[in-house]
Amino acid sequence: MTRLTEIKYDKETKTYYFNHSGGFHPITKKRIQKKRKGIPILKDAKQLLKKIMIEVEEEKKTTFDLNMNFGKYAQKWFEDKTIRLRPSTIVNYREQFEYNIIPYLGKFKIKEINEAVLQEYVNRLARERNLSAATIRTAYGIVAEILKKVSKQSTFNYNVVNDVSRPVDNKIVRSWDEEDIRAFLNARNVLLNLTRNYIGLEIQIQTGIRMGEVLGLRWRDVNFEAKTITIRQTLAKINEKGSYGLVPEVKTHTSYRTISIPEMLCESLKNHKAMIEKEKRIVGNDYKNYDLIVCSKTGNWVHPNNYRRSFNVTRDALNLPKLRCHDLRHTHATFLIGILKFNPRIVQERLGHARITTTLKTYTHVLPAMDAEVSKKLDQSFGKV
């Protein structure tokens, strides 16, 4: 008797998820499992489960042709996957396919793809295109995902994917030190023509949230009594042309999160809200009431390019080291781990990383200082025993 798949509710993310077991594939003899998570509505979860159950049964009946052209299969794989991707992610995937995948692997038959072919592919991306390690790993990750699905439907040996050498991303995370942070947070007291977008920059450096998240943050997402903000909406690309708009969703299910904020940020938000309310009264019916914290004088959302420009002007006016706007996020995390000695797990939750390994890998440069602190505290505790 086949066991029914149960749709479960995640209280932390307030979304539904399931793990459907479709038995074993008749050709590959591999277990077929389909996991889905982060589904906001139960009705949608039921419909998705029904669709996947049908797909699994069709997959069992399909005889996979290893003579198929990789490019053709990859394009079909991409079309199917776009249903579950955010518009901004679709744009990134399409660029990877167009420039970094199809021109190199598109003409190969799937059965011809082996370790040597994949290694030469990686080498060419590094040698001919001079791409960064991160970009190469992203492109290869997509290829690996495609071949993993192939291996589930055929006798293709997926082990060849893991045997390929890929460049290591040695990029060093840049951040401000404690003195720089103090200078930046003191901007209201020293700069006369301070940008109205400074409130967003304050939020970022004190919470570590992403730029898209702060540009989508609304007043309804702020709880002044509990001193928290909740990430529910982002400003992101909404179509393949790269146009921006407000999206009622976040990057991953772990990006839905509630973050505590300090009293000083609460005070800044209250002052900014008073300014917004005054602008609403002046503009009247023409005001775009998106309820945004970072917005224009008429209530509209702020384009990322304009927001970055605001950061650059503020940074230079304060004579601070030249970091990117995104590095405010790194500065927050580095300060928490390296200076305040917070557990990386807490930092992971504030940043919205799906995996703790992402946090540890990104901020590995501050971990030795924590290790030295451990030895110091051990000496303090047991040095005189």
VENUR-V259815 format. One record per pair of residues at least 12 apart in sequence whose ideal C-beta (glycine too) atoms are under 8 Angstrom apart, sorted by the first residue. I is the first residue (numbers start at 1). GAP is how many residues later the second one is. If there is no record, write none. Layout:
I_GAP, I_GAP
//
This chain:
3_18, 5_13, 5_14, 5_15, 5_16, 5_44, 5_48, 6_12, 7_35, 7_38, 7_39, 7_42, 9_33, 10_27, 10_243, 13_25, 13_240, 13_241, 13_243, 14_26, 14_242, 15_22, 15_23, 15_24, 15_25, 15_238, 15_241, 16_21, 16_23, 16_24, 16_25, 16_26, 16_28, 16_29, 17_18, 17_19, 17_20, 17_21, 17_22, 17_28, 18_17, 18_18, 18_27, 18_31, 19_14, 19_15, 19_16, 20_13, 20_14, 20_15, 20_29, 20_32, 20_33, 20_36, 21_12, 22_12, 22_31, 22_34, 22_35, 22_37, 22_38, 23_37, 25_34, 25_35, 25_127, 25_128, 26_34, 27_36, 27_37, 27_126, 27_127, 27_128, 28_123, 28_124, 28_125, 28_126, 28_127, 30_121, 30_122, 32_24, 32_27, 32_28, 32_120, 34_18, 34_21, 34_22, 36_12, 36_13, 36_16, 37_216, 38_214, 38_215, 59_93, 59_94, 62_91, 64_86, 64_89, 64_90, 66_43, 66_44, 66_45, 66_88, 66_89, 66_90, 67_42, 67_43, 67_44, 68_41, 68_42, 69_37, 69_38, 69_39, 69_40, 69_41, 70_35, 70_36, 70_37, 70_38, 70_39, 70_40, 70_43, 70_76, 71_31, 71_34, 71_35, 71_36, 73_37, 73_73, 73_77, 74_23, 74_27, 74_28, 74_31, 74_32, 74_72, 75_22, 75_27, 77_69, 77_72, 78_15, 78_16, 78_19, 81_12, 86_150, 86_161, 86_163, 86_165, 87_149, 87_150, 87_151, 87_152, 87_153, 87_160, 88_148, 88_149, 88_150, 90_150, 91_146, 91_149, 91_151, 93_49, 94_146, 96_42, 96_43, 96_46, 97_45, 100_25, 100_29, 100_31, 100_35, 100_36, 100_39, 101_38, 101_41, 101_42, 104_17, 104_20, 104_21, 105_12, 105_16, 105_38, 110_40, 110_44, 110_46, 111_45, 113_34, 113_43, 113_47, 114_46, 115_45, 115_48, 115_49, 118_22, 118_25, 118_42, 118_43, 118_46, 119_45, 119_46, 121_19, 121_22, 122_14, 122_18, 122_42, 122_43, 122_44, 122_45, 125_14, 126_41, 132_37, 132_39, 133_33, 133_34, 133_35, 133_36, 133_37, 133_38, 134_35, 134_37, 136_30, 136_31, 137_29, 137_30, 137_32, 140_24, 140_26, 143_18, 144_17, 147_14, 148_13, 172_193, 173_154, 173_157, 173_161, 173_189, 173_190, 173_192, 174_149, 174_150, 174_153, 174_156, 175_148, 175_152, 175_155, 175_156, 175_158, 175_159, 175_160, 176_144, 176_145, 176_147, 176_151, 176_155, 178_157, 178_161, 180_140, 180_141, 180_151, 181_24, 181_150, 181_154, 183_135, 183_137, 184_17, 184_21, 184_130, 184_131, 184_134, 184_136, 185_17, 185_20, 185_21, 185_79, 187_127, 187_130, 187_131, 188_80, 190_128, 191_123, 191_126, 191_127, 194_120, 195_115, 195_118, 195_119, 196_79, 196_101, 197_97, 197_105, 197_109, 197_110, 197_113, 197_114, 198_112, 198_116, 199_69, 199_70, 199_73, 199_94, 199_95, 200_14, 200_15, 200_17, 200_93, 200_94, 200_102, 200_107, 201_109, 201_110, 201_113, 201_124, 201_127, 202_63, 202_66, 203_14, 203_26, 203_58, 203_62, 203_66, 203_90, 204_121, 204_124, 204_125, 204_128, 205_123, 205_126, 205_127, 206_55, 206_56, 206_58, 206_59, 206_126, 207_22, 207_52, 207_54, 207_58, 207_125, 207_143, 208_120, 208_121, 208_124, 208_125, 208_128, 208_139, 208_142, 208_143, 209_20, 209_22, 209_50, 209_120, 209_142, 209_143, 210_24, 210_41, 210_45, 210_116, 210_119, 210_142, 211_93, 211_96, 211_97, 211_114, 211_115, 212_22, 212_23, 212_24, 212_39, 212_92, 213_18, 213_21, 213_37, 213_42, 213_139, 214_79, 214_80, 215_19, 215_20, 215_77, 215_79, 215_86, 215_87, 215_89, 215_92, 216_17, 216_18, 216_19, 216_20, 216_30, 216_31, 216_76, 216_85, 217_12, 217_14, 217_16, 217_75, 217_76, 217_77, 218_14, 218_15, 218_72, 218_73, 218_74, 218_75, 219_54, 219_57, 219_72, 219_73, 219_74, 220_71, 221_12, 222_47, 222_71, 224_42, 224_45, 224_46, 227_33, 227_34, 227_35, 227_36, 227_39, 228_30, 228_31, 228_32, 228_33, 229_29, 229_30, 229_32, 230_26, 230_27, 230_28, 230_29, 231_19, 231_24, 231_25, 231_26, 231_27, 231_28, 231_121, 232_16, 232_18, 232_24, 233_13, 233_14, 233_15, 233_16, 233_17, 234_12, 234_13, 234_15, 234_16, 234_17, 235_12, 235_66, 235_67, 235_69, 244_57, 244_59, 244_60, 245_56, 246_44, 246_55, 250_102, 251_101, 252_100, 252_102, 253_101, 254_98, 254_99, 254_100, 255_97, 257_92, 257_93, 257_95, 259_91, 269_24, 272_21, 273_20, 276_17, 276_19, 279_18, 279_19, 279_20, 280_19, 283_14, 283_15, 283_16, 286_12, 287_12, 288_12, 294_13, 307_18, 308_16, 308_17, 311_14, 311_17, 312_13, 329_22, 330_32, 330_33, 332_18, 333_14, 333_17, 333_18, 333_26, 333_29, 333_30, 334_29, 334_31, 334_32, 336_14, 337_26, 337_29, 337_30, 337_33, 338_25, 338_28, 338_31, 338_32, 341_29, 341_32, 344_12, 344_15, 344_16, 344_19, 344_23, 347_12, 347_16
//
